[in-house]
């Protein structure tokens, strides 16, 4: 079955549209509800599919999800993104990969080659690249990084493709071009 890395921004935007009481309604990007709906539909399709979610055994992705989507008291429930995570765990639809993580200034950061670190300057994003590269070693086929309102990926995805990292962007290209100031 196919596997995907679901960037946190997808989880946040989908959660924001899933329930009006979401703590993420004012926080998630994009703010446009039409675009959030596109992201929600993509995550909903992923949840219902037999596709696998990729997580690292070291827990850096899950930690980021939980840090950004704490339990919502107003809803008396988890945010939608964490419900999707739990669904995948419950139905054994998670591919775990091993990545090297270092401790730096209280953060847990995935270790990449110096060449990749020069491309991925956001240390928080390095775990996604490490997982994407580790996936074909332990599991069949690549696992693209699925992203919504993350213009950083849009800017560097061609450079990362040369290193075997693939992406699936959910919003129209024009949105990324405009956000990056290239329009």
C-alpha positions as CSV (number, residue, x, y, z in Angstrom):
1,X,0.0,0.0,0.0
2,X,1.2,3.6,-0.6
3,X,2.6,5.5,2.3
4,X,2.7,9.3,2.9
5,X,4.3,11.7,5.3
6,X,1.6,14.2,6.3
7,X,3.1,17.6,7.2
8,X,1.7,19.1,10.3
9,X,0.3,22.1,8.4
10,X,-2.1,19.7,6.7
11,X,-3.3,18.4,10.0
12,X,-3.8,21.9,11.3
13,X,-5.7,23.3,8.4
14,X,-8.0,20.2,8.2
15,X,-8.6,20.4,11.9
16,X,-9.5,24.0,11.7
17,X,-12.3,23.3,9.1
18,X,-13.5,20.1,10.7
19,X,-15.0,21.7,13.8
20,X,-15.9,25.4,14.5
21,X,-14.7,24.9,18.1
22,X,-11.2,23.9,16.9
23,X,-8.5,25.7,18.7
24,X,-6.9,26.1,15.3
25,X,-9.6,28.1,13.5
26,X,-7.6,31.3,14.0
27,X,-4.2,29.8,13.9
28,X,-4.0,27.4,10.9
29,X,-3.0,28.5,7.4
30,X,-4.4,29.1,4.9
31,X,-7.2,31.2,6.4
32,X,-9.3,30.9,3.3
33,X,-12.0,28.3,4.1
34,X,-12.2,27.2,0.5
35,X,-8.5,26.2,0.6
36,X,-8.9,24.7,4.0
37,X,-11.7,22.6,2.6
38,X,-9.3,21.3,-0.1
39,X,-6.8,20.2,2.5
40,X,-9.6,18.7,4.7
41,X,-10.9,16.6,1.8
42,X,-7.4,15.3,1.0
43,X,-6.8,14.3,4.7
44,X,-10.2,12.7,4.9
45,X,-9.5,10.7,1.8
46,X,-6.2,9.6,3.3
47,X,-7.9,8.6,6.5
48,X,-10.4,6.5,4.7
49,X,-7.9,4.9,2.3
50,X,-5.7,1.9,3.2
51,X,-2.6,4.1,2.7
52,X,0.0,4.2,5.4
53,X,1.1,7.1,7.5
54,X,4.9,7.3,8.0
55,X,6.2,8.1,11.5
56,X,9.7,7.9,12.9
57,X,10.4,5.5,15.8
58,X,12.1,8.3,17.6
59,X,8.7,10.2,17.9
60,X,9.7,13.5,16.5
61,X,6.7,13.7,14.1
62,X,4.2,12.6,16.6
63,X,5.7,15.0,19.2
64,X,5.2,17.8,16.7
65,X,1.6,16.8,16.0
66,X,0.8,16.6,19.7
67,X,2.5,19.9,20.5
68,X,0.5,21.7,17.8
69,X,-2.8,20.0,18.4
70,X,-3.4,19.6,22.2
71,X,-6.6,18.1,23.5
72,X,-9.5,20.5,22.9
73,X,-11.6,21.0,26.0
74,X,-14.3,22.9,24.2
75,X,-14.8,20.0,21.8
76,X,-14.2,17.4,24.5
77,X,-12.1,15.6,21.9
78,X,-8.8,15.6,20.0
79,X,-8.4,17.9,17.0
80,X,-9.2,16.1,13.7
81,X,-5.5,15.7,12.8
82,X,-4.9,13.6,15.9
83,X,-8.1,11.6,15.2
84,X,-6.6,10.7,11.8
85,X,-3.3,9.7,13.5
86,X,-5.2,7.5,16.0
87,X,-7.2,5.9,13.2
88,X,-4.1,4.9,11.3
89,X,-2.5,3.5,14.5
90,X,-5.7,1.6,15.4
91,X,-5.9,0.0,12.0
92,X,-2.1,-0.8,11.8
93,X,-1.7,1.6,8.9
94,X,1.6,3.2,10.1
95,X,5.0,2.6,8.6
96,X,7.7,3.3,11.2
97,X,11.2,4.3,10.1
98,X,14.3,4.9,12.0
99,X,16.1,8.2,11.7
100,X,19.2,9.6,13.5
101,X,18.2,12.4,16.0
102,X,20.5,14.7,17.8
103,X,19.8,16.9,20.8
104,X,20.6,20.6,20.3
105,X,19.5,23.5,22.5
106,X,16.7,21.4,24.0
107,X,15.4,20.4,20.6
108,X,15.5,16.9,19.0
109,X,16.6,17.4,15.4
110,X,17.0,14.9,12.6
111,X,20.5,14.5,11.3
112,X,21.0,15.0,7.6
113,X,24.0,15.1,5.4
114,X,25.7,18.6,5.2
115,X,24.4,19.0,1.7
116,X,20.8,18.4,2.7
117,X,21.2,20.6,5.8
118,X,22.2,23.4,3.5
119,X,19.0,23.0,1.6
120,X,16.7,22.4,4.6
121,X,17.6,25.3,6.8
122,X,14.5,25.0,9.0
123,X,15.7,22.4,11.6
124,X,12.1,21.4,12.4
125,X,11.7,20.3,8.8
126,X,14.7,18.0,8.7
127,X,12.7,15.1,10.3
128,X,10.5,15.0,7.2
129,X,13.4,14.6,4.9
130,X,15.1,12.0,7.0
131,X,11.9,10.0,7.1
132,X,11.3,10.3,3.4
133,X,14.8,9.0,2.8
134,X,14.5,6.2,5.3
135,X,11.1,4.9,4.1
136,X,12.3,3.0,0.9
137,X,15.0,1.3,2.9
138,X,12.5,-0.4,5.3
139,X,9.3,-0.4,3.2
140,X,8.3,-0.7,-0.4
141,X,8.5,2.5,-2.4
142,X,8.9,6.2,-1.6
143,X,6.7,8.1,0.8
144,X,6.0,11.7,-0.5
145,X,5.7,14.6,1.9
146,X,2.1,15.9,1.6
147,X,1.8,19.6,2.4
148,X,-0.7,22.4,2.3
149,X,0.2,25.9,3.2
150,X,3.9,25.3,3.5
151,X,5.7,27.5,1.1
152,X,9.1,26.4,2.2
153,X,8.6,23.0,0.6
154,X,7.4,24.7,-2.6
155,X,10.7,26.7,-2.8
156,X,13.1,23.8,-2.2
157,X,11.2,20.7,-3.5
158,X,13.2,20.7,-6.8
159,X,16.5,20.6,-5.0
160,X,15.2,17.8,-2.7
161,X,14.0,15.8,-5.7
162,X,17.6,15.3,-6.7
163,X,18.0,13.5,-3.3
164,X,15.0,11.2,-3.8
165,X,12.5,13.2,-1.8
166,X,9.1,13.6,-3.4
167,X,6.2,15.9,-2.5
168,X,2.5,16.2,-3.0
169,X,1.2,19.7,-2.6
170,X,-2.5,20.2,-2.0
171,X,-3.2,23.8,-3.0
172,X,-3.2,25.3,-6.5
173,X,0.2,26.3,-7.7
174,X,-0.9,29.9,-7.9
175,X,-1.3,30.1,-4.2
176,X,2.3,29.1,-3.6
177,X,3.7,31.4,-6.3
178,X,1.8,34.3,-4.8
179,X,2.9,33.5,-1.2
180,X,6.5,33.2,-2.3
181,X,6.4,36.6,-4.0
182,X,7.0,35.2,-7.4
183,X,3.6,36.2,-8.8
